Each structure stands twice: as C-alpha cells, then as structure tokens.
Amino acid sequence: MGTDPSTPSPGQPPSTATTPARAGSGPIARLLTVVYALVVTPVATTLVVYGAMPWHQHVLMRNVPLDQLLEYLFSSIGLPSFLALLGGLLLLVSVVATGLASSAGLLSVSVLALFPLGLLAWPQLPVLVHEWLPDFLFQAVFVMPAQGVPLLLFPVMGGLGLALAIARRRPRPPVALSAIGAVLVPVIMLAGTLLAMHAVVVASTSYMTTLGAEGVPVSAMLTAVLGAVLLWLCGAATGASPYAQILSALVTLAATAALFLPGVLMMLPSVAYSRVGGTTMSVLAMGGGAALGLVLLAHTAVQFAVSSRARRRAQAASAL
C-alpha cells in the first residue's frame, strides 16, 4: 500500500510546503500599523500644513518672485518651514509603506476623516482649545484653508487601505475593470474634491457671518460627507484598478507646481477664481497637493509589491 506524499516520514519534521500561504497579515502587524498610522498621519499632516504656509502666502501675494521664496526657505528663518514640509511628506509616505506589512494601518485612517468633518460641524472648537495649543499648531490645524487638507487627504488614505486588502485577496483584477477604473476614478476623485471644497467654502462663510454662533448648514455637511465618501471610494477602487491613481497623482502634482510658476495664475479660466476654485487652489498650495500626489504614487508602488507577493503565494499554493 502506497503512502501519501504529503505525509511526513517517521522521524522527519512536518513539511511546510503543504501549508498554503496566508494572504493576510498577522495580528501584531495589524496592531503596530494601526497605532503608527493613527499617531503619525495627523502629525505628518500638521507638519505639511505648517511647512507649506510660506508657499501658500507666495500664491496669495502673487507679486513675490519665486527666487525670493526659495531664498527665504533656505535661510535660517525659513529653513524650519521647509524641513517641516519635507519631514511631513516623508512621514505620510512611511504611513503608506506600512501597507507592505498590513492594510489595517491605512484603513484605520478612515477614522481620522471624522476630525475635519467634526470641525466643519462644530466651528467653535478652535476657539475653545486655542489656549492649550502652541501657536503653530493653532495656525496649522485650525485655519480654514488648512482644514481642507485633512478633508481631502484622510478619506483617500483610508480607502487606499481597503484597496490593499482587496489586492492581497484578488491580486489579478480583470483587465476591463482596470481600464474602466483608470478613466472613472480620476473623474470621481475630482468630483469628490470639489464637493468637499464646496463644503469648506460654505462652512467658512457661515463662520464669518455668525462668528460660529450658528452651526454649518445641513446641506453643507451632507455635501462634505458625500465628498469624503467619494474620495474614500476612489481610494478603495484602486484595489480593482491598480494604476487608476497614477493620472490623479500626476495631475495633482502638476497643478500644484503650476501655481508657483510666474504668469500661470493669470492664464487660468475664471472658474478657477470662484469660491470653490480658489479654496481648492489654496488647499493645494497649503501642502495638500504635494501630500496627495506623493501618497497616491507611493501607494501605487506598494500595491504593485503587495499584488506581486500575493500572486507568488497563490502560484506556490496551486503547485502543491
């Protein structure tokens, strides 16, 4: 009678080749990445906003030459801002890189999206807490233009976590679905961004009119939630369309860089100077553009590595 080849011989250790590789991550990796993401993401975003303030002022003033801005940033006075921006961007990329170990960290950033939504609904919060905050934190987190940065960034990062979870379990998405996503995701992301920025405009107008005595209109909050949901779904859609975010990333980075080129602002159509368009440009210049673009590009590389590893595991398991 023959023996089962998968049964180890007496005296030999059990073979690990017959154990299918697990697509998910272990509980320790999940816990560590969640803690890291929840702590580092808001700190990194604050550093980005604080470090981008000189750039934002450059866009607002328009008559300051770019070489003077760069001279200021590399001076002893402006260098901390430049280093804060660079450090914040690197920290955000490091949060994305935790997706190599577990999707849970990025996915947990979805919870952080409740903070900017809560700040819209409760505009008195900055007044209540400003006495306990350092000046740079108050300026970086609670000024209205900066409020749009986490509202734009956090939902997308949370959705990217779900995309990595999908990629671990379905590393070979259909080609047709990938092609459709590459076209639709950037369009829907633009729609979600404009909805979120519209909510910021209404919230800021309401606050300036009533000094925070009245809440933000319900319609604005619904718009903000809808925009955040669309941004989250766009991040998650990358799981079925791995390269869908490349176009969004490149356009975002190019649009941000163009804001600082002489004469470009004067060439923009009038819609760019509407309340929503102006707020969007402000959020891009406040570090939101650089942060979002780098996060999307880093995620594309991470998802490629995760999908490749999942495919190799699946091939090894099927060969047994």
Steps between C-alpha positions, in 0.01 A plus 500: 500500500643842395551787732362849467782723371370782718544288816845541657711188557565389857777707655467781246355844589166589346534661161404864480465486124150358534381794712331762281646845538277745680397808302428716802730638767547394858336667801826659617556663161143627497527649846834669437397647167171630643676672791765641268247631249268657757788679671723594208237604242363802689850603611628474143204695363558776756866520399405519133251781558738693725790457259291599198379830646777705330409340168135579563584863574702512178195393300274749677735795453589409140745787468782332691754343262555129541873548553428720802277226644774240453758737649276541805441126537872426502577779746535439872149640552318308229694173517284353783192539278670323210621218725155467655343465155759246387475302823120496490498371143750225585293397801186474287687280252616285792138451606422378149804271516351322803261346249780259412450342842127550549206683346357580842711810560387686191144376545491646851569847360134493393416575864715813487274638226242560771722777642471750211131414466452569870690827466258605228201413714642664814689815392528625859752226581809706407387779732455257788838330468730775374617589852654154540666482158833643384458775243634295210257216574209740516597655167581170331197299604216741549531779245229449245718443189691226685177334601457382143830308502393220739153501345665425167777270622359279777206342311726414206760337725231301679367372169851403391512265798196314370662489155801319646272254680330426168835467322616240752199282429445576131843577357386456140218750433323472164664709229169654394427611857848650529453696179161634608640600839792683342248728327227532763705527821671832415165651395324386817795616711471846346127502575561394860767768542274775368215388727731505802636843408146632451422391855810681627388818321151486648639424846747789488231740374263390774769545763596847380135605493395366840842472673420136567177576685305291251587159372596421145196450274389139476537509123869590535561215743326256266717630217813453711403144593417417138832641383689304766318179407581548131866560581504190720342291225753630248781383725333161547441462125873470451466143624320413176692747282862503621622791290188715519662753732805574288317756285346665806840519669677649199225755435494602867877543515506688168216731607675571830832576333329724244367725777854619567601569141498867399201597289313171528237634739411776256435242228246299699131518400262704711355187662834452678435825687156403626467431872534126448783534248690743719462276804620199300810689387557613858484142630740385228746776588461427872671165443193298408609462139851376575373270776223345294715453190785332688261281699333375181830427326639324808183295530523392136850363566392332825197340338714370215730334754207361701327361190821342372559331833141376514528356148818314590334354807199392298724335239698320769181375663351378169821315415467277807 
